[in-house]
Amino acid sequence: MATPIIHNELKWFAVYTHSRAEKKVLERMLNTGFDAFLPLITTMKQWSDRKKKVEVPLINSYVFVKTNTEKLNLLLNIPGVINILKYLGKPAVVKDLEIENLKIVVNSKEQFQFIESIDLTKDDAIEVISGPFQGLFAKFIYNAGKHKVVVEVEALNSFIEVSMPLNTIRLVNS
């Protein structure tokens, strides 16, 4: 028996925004009463005359919003919003675990490198059991001198590369 779709259930969705409008869209969503999340990282920008630390979105042109399907169309009225990310013609639900993984990554003080898109072969699922990324679920990709874990954000086809000691992860049974 198929489980019925509950339209009032709150789920995470990815909202596609105009380029460089993510912070304004987040502010407008919050002011409208939506529960929204924009993963930001601090980076050093250099101009010809100075350097400055600035906060930039981890994933360009996307803001995440927790709402029900009935209120999704209201998001399209917010200036700066282009569309709701869709999968097979329906609004794509972002898993709670993926949002929690993004929060763990952006709240850590560890160095990581964002990778826009890359073809990877699937390997073992792992869980980080200690250190600043504790609680993170990811896929172990390779061990080449440095221990690298690539975290897949499945709904957006984006990846984040994180380095950590091998003794901070454990294999998750599939």
C-alpha positions in Angstrom: 0.0 0.0 0.0 1.4 3.4 -1.0 1.9 6.0 1.7 -0.3 9.0 1.2 1.4 12.4 0.5 0.9 14.8 3.4 0.7 18.3 2.0 1.1 20.1 5.3 4.3 18.2 6.2 7.3 20.5 6.3 10.2 19.5 4.0 13.4 21.2 2.7 13.4 22.5 -0.8 16.1 24.2 -2.9 15.2 27.5 -4.4 17.1 28.8 -7.4 17.9 32.5 -7.2 19.4 35.2 -9.4 23.2 35.3 -9.4 24.6 36.9 -6.2 21.1 37.5 -4.8 21.2 34.6 -2.3 21.6 36.8 0.9 18.8 39.2 -0.1 16.5 36.2 -1.0 17.3 34.6 2.4 16.5 37.9 4.2 13.2 38.3 2.3 12.2 34.7 3.0 12.9 35.1 6.7 10.9 38.4 6.7 8.0 36.6 5.0 8.0 34.0 7.8 9.7 31.1 6.0 12.3 28.9 7.7 15.3 29.3 5.4 18.9 28.3 5.3 21.8 29.6 3.3 25.1 27.8 3.8 27.8 30.5 3.9 31.6 30.2 4.0 34.2 32.8 4.8 36.8 33.4 2.0 39.5 35.9 1.3 38.8 38.2 -1.7 41.5 40.3 -3.2 41.1 43.5 -5.1 43.8 45.6 -6.6 44.2 47.7 -3.5 43.1 45.4 -0.6 42.2 42.0 0.7 39.0 41.3 2.7 37.3 38.4 4.3 33.8 38.0 2.9 31.0 35.5 3.4 29.9 33.8 0.2 27.4 31.0 -0.5 28.7 27.5 -0.4 26.4 26.6 -3.3 25.9 29.5 -5.7 22.3 30.6 -6.6 20.6 28.3 -4.1 18.8 29.0 -0.8 17.1 26.2 1.1 13.6 26.6 2.6 11.6 24.4 4.9 7.9 24.6 4.1 5.0 22.5 2.9 4.1 21.9 -0.8 1.1 24.2 -0.5 3.2 27.3 0.2 5.9 26.6 -2.4 4.3 28.8 -5.0 4.4 31.8 -2.6 8.2 31.6 -2.9 8.0 32.6 -6.5 6.6 36.0 -5.5 9.8 36.8 -3.6 12.1 39.2 -5.6 15.3 37.4 -6.6 13.7 33.9 -6.7 13.8 32.3 -10.2 12.4 28.8 -9.5 12.1 25.8 -7.2 14.5 23.0 -8.0 12.5 20.1 -9.6 13.1 16.4 -10.0 11.0 14.5 -12.5 8.7 17.6 -12.9 7.9 17.9 -9.2 9.6 20.0 -6.5 12.7 18.2 -5.3 12.8 17.4 -1.6 16.2 17.9 0.0 16.8 15.3 2.7 17.1 16.5 6.3 20.4 14.6 6.5 21.8 16.7 3.6 20.8 19.9 5.3 22.4 18.7 8.5 25.6 17.7 6.6 25.8 21.2 5.1 25.3 22.8 8.5 28.1 20.6 10.0 30.5 21.6 7.1 29.8 25.4 7.3 29.9 25.5 11.1 33.3 23.8 11.3 36.5 25.7 11.3 38.3 23.1 9.2 39.5 23.8 5.6 37.6 22.2 2.8 37.3 22.6 -0.9 34.1 22.9 -2.8 33.9 20.9 -6.1 31.2 22.1 -8.5 30.8 18.8 -10.5 32.9 15.7 -10.8 32.4 12.1 -12.0 33.0 9.8 -9.1 32.8 6.0 -8.7 30.7 5.0 -5.8 32.5 3.5 -2.8 31.8 2.8 0.8 29.4 4.9 2.9 31.1 6.3 6.0 30.1 8.2 9.2 32.5 10.6 10.9 32.7 9.5 14.5 35.0 12.2 16.0 36.5 15.6 15.2 34.8 18.8 13.9 32.8 16.9 11.3 31.3 14.4 13.8 27.9 13.2 12.7 28.6 13.7 9.0 27.6 10.9 6.6 29.5 10.7 3.3 31.2 8.5 0.8 34.8 7.6 1.2 36.5 8.2 -2.2 40.2 7.5 -1.9 43.3 7.5 0.3 46.2 9.2 -1.5 48.6 10.4 1.2 45.9 12.7 2.6 42.6 11.1 3.8 39.9 12.6 1.6 36.2 12.3 2.1 33.8 13.6 -0.6 30.4 14.5 0.7 27.6 14.2 -1.9 24.7 16.7 -1.8 22.5 14.4 -4.0 19.6 16.7 -4.7 21.9 19.4 -6.2 24.5 17.2 -7.9 27.2 19.1 -6.0 30.1 17.8 -4.0 32.3 19.0 -1.1 35.8 17.6 -0.5 36.9 17.4 3.1 40.3 16.1 4.5 40.4 14.2 7.8 42.3 11.5 9.5 41.2 8.0 8.7 40.8 7.2 12.4 37.9 9.7 12.6 35.6 7.7 10.3 33.8 4.4 10.4 32.2 2.2 7.7 28.4 2.3 7.6 26.7 -1.0 6.8 24.6 -0.7 3.7 
